[in-house]
Structures are given as C-alpha cells and as structure tokens.
Amino acid sequence: MSEVKIFRVKGTLVQQNHKTPFVKELRSTTAEAALERVYTDFGSQHKVTRVHIKVESIEEIKPEEAKNPLIRQLSED
C-alpha cells in the first residue's frame, strides 16, 4: 500500500463575474489524486466545471505545517 501524504492545493475558482482564491489541504497518496479530489469537491459543492477551477500549485507538506486541525490530528496516528 502507498503511504498517505498531505498536499496543499492553491488556486482560483472562477464563477460568473468574480474570482475566488482558495487553499485546500488534503490527505492523498499522490498529487494527481489530490487534484482529482479538488475537482470533484468544488464541482459538487459549487456546481462548477473543471475549466472554472484554476490550480496554481500543488505541494506536499509536513503534518505539522497543516493549518487544518482535522488533517493534523489524522496525521498523528
């Protein structure tokens, strides 16, 4: 099995006439899987297509760098 890592995805969500920046922290095995999760989450929550989600960066971070307390707590185990 692959090791679960933490990724921070930064980008912009383009809706109608405005752009909203976002930063999302995810637990995933690969950067590609984390990107796919971002697309599915925003698509279901905000009803936007993948073309409207502009990803600027995907970086692997250490558990102690995570700002989301749930992600940090899950990584301690």
VENLIN-V964704 format. One record per residue. N is the residue number from 1. RES is the residue in one letter. SS is DSSP state (A for helix, B for strand, O for the rest). PHI is phi in degrees with one decimal (NA if undefined). D_FIRST is the distance of its C-alpha to the first C-alpha in Angstrom with 1 decimal. Layout:
BEGIN
n=(N,N)
res=(RES,RES)
ss=(SS,SS)
phi=(PHI,PHI)
d_first=(D_FIRST,D_FIRST)
END
This chain:
BEGIN
n=(1,2,3,4,5,6,7,8,9,10,11,12,13,14,15,16,17,18,19,20,21,22,23,24,25,26,27,28,29,30,31,32,33,34,35,36,37,38,39,40,41,42,43,44,45,46,47,48,49,50,51,52,53,54,55,56,57,58,59,60,61,62,63,64,65,66,67,68,69,70,71,72,73,74,75,76,77)
res=(M,S,E,V,K,I,F,R,V,K,G,T,L,V,Q,Q,N,H,K,T,P,F,V,K,E,L,R,S,T,T,A,E,A,A,L,E,R,V,Y,T,D,F,G,S,Q,H,K,V,T,R,V,H,I,K,V,E,S,I,E,E,I,K,P,E,E,A,K,N,P,L,I,R,Q,L,S,E,D)
ss=(O,O,O,O,B,B,B,B,B,B,B,B,B,B,B,O,O,B,B,B,B,B,B,B,B,B,B,B,O,O,A,A,A,A,A,A,A,A,A,A,A,A,A,A,A,A,O,O,O,A,A,A,B,B,B,B,B,B,B,B,B,O,A,A,A,O,O,O,A,A,A,A,A,A,A,A,O)
phi=(NA,-84.0,-80.5,-82.7,-119.2,-111.2,-121.5,-111.3,-110.0,-115.9,-177.9,-133.5,-104.5,-99.2,-126.9,41.7,-110.5,-140.3,-115.5,-122.0,-73.1,-141.7,-134.8,-129.2,-105.9,-135.1,-98.2,-158.6,-85.9,-136.7,-66.4,-64.8,-68.1,-65.8,-63.8,-61.2,-65.4,-61.3,-59.8,-69.9,-64.3,-68.4,-63.1,-79.3,-79.3,-113.0,56.1,-116.0,-89.5,-61.8,-66.7,-89.8,-109.6,-102.8,-91.1,-93.8,-156.5,-130.7,-133.2,-83.7,-123.9,-80.8,-56.8,-73.1,-84.8,-67.1,-88.5,-78.0,-63.9,-67.4,-62.8,-61.8,-66.1,-65.5,-81.0,-72.6,-69.3)
d_first=(0.0,3.8,6.6,9.2,12.5,16.0,18.2,21.9,23.4,27.2,29.5,32.5,33.0,36.2,38.1,41.6,43.7,41.5,38.3,36.1,33.8,30.4,27.7,24.5,21.6,18.2,14.7,12.3,9.4,12.2,16.0,16.6,14.8,16.8,19.9,19.5,19.2,22.4,24.2,23.5,24.4,27.6,28.5,28.5,30.1,32.7,33.2,32.8,31.5,29.1,32.2,33.3,30.2,30.6,27.7,29.0,26.0,22.2,21.3,18.5,20.1,19.7,19.5,23.2,24.3,23.3,26.5,25.1,25.3,22.8,20.0,21.2,21.3,17.8,16.5,18.6,16.6)
END
